[in-house]
């Protein structure tokens, strides 16, 4: 079965109809077919942080969405560990030529460890690292 990694960009775009990638996220989801989705607690933290200033109603809906993602049997949420954080920090420190955030660095590591080549994201950082960003609008 196909396995893809879901970045915060994807979760935010799906959740927020005003997001510039909302339509692309929906189209990509519809075209995926049957697949397994891997994401991480760091990605969900970034998702929640990205919606934190949009008011109490949106925050409540974002919490419900996060819980639904975590409970979805077709989604694997990789837990944040101290080792993962240290490894991501090392990558972050060693790639000063890139604009990769710490969550991106952890996500790239997860993708490498799980041999995942495709990411549900519009973020060019994944392409820079040699992965396919399924939501890139070229």
HUBEL-V886810 format. One record per pair of residues at least 6 apart in sequence whose ideal C-beta (glycine too) atoms are under 7 Angstrom apart, sorted by the first residue. I is the first residue (numbers start at 1). J is the second residue. Records with the same first field share a line. If there is no record, write none. Layout:
BEGIN
I: J / J
END
This chain:
BEGIN
1: 34 / 35 / 36
2: 35
3: 35 / 36 / 38 / 114 / 116
4: 32 / 35 / 37 / 116 / 118 / 119 / 120 / 134
5: 38 / 39 / 107 / 110 / 111 / 116 / 119 / 120
6: 37 / 39 / 43 / 120
7: 43 / 107 / 119 / 120 / 121 / 123
8: 43 / 46 / 47 / 50 / 103
9: 21 / 121 / 122 / 123
10: 25 / 120 / 121 / 135
11: 47
12: 19 / 47 / 50 / 51
13: 19 / 21 / 22 / 24 / 25
14: 25 / 26 / 29
15: 62 / 65
16: 22
21: 122 / 135
24: 122 / 135 / 137
25: 135
28: 120 / 134 / 135
36: 74 / 76
37: 74 / 75
38: 76 / 78 / 110 / 114 / 116
39: 69 / 75 / 77
40: 77 / 78 / 80 / 106 / 107 / 110
41: 77 / 78 / 79 / 80
42: 80 / 103 / 106
43: 103 / 107
44: 66 / 69 / 77
46: 103
47: 66
48: 62 / 66
51: 58 / 59 / 62
52: 59
69: 75 / 77
70: 77
78: 110
84: 106
87: 109
88: 102 / 105 / 106 / 109
89: 102
91: 105 / 109
92: 100 / 102 / 105
98: 125 / 128
99: 125
100: 125
104: 125
108: 129
111: 119 / 131
117: 131 / 132
118: 131 / 132 / 134
119: 126 / 131 / 132 / 133 / 134
120: 134 / 135
121: 133 / 135
122: 133 / 135 / 136 / 137
123: 133
124: 133 / 136
126: 133
127: 133 / 136
END
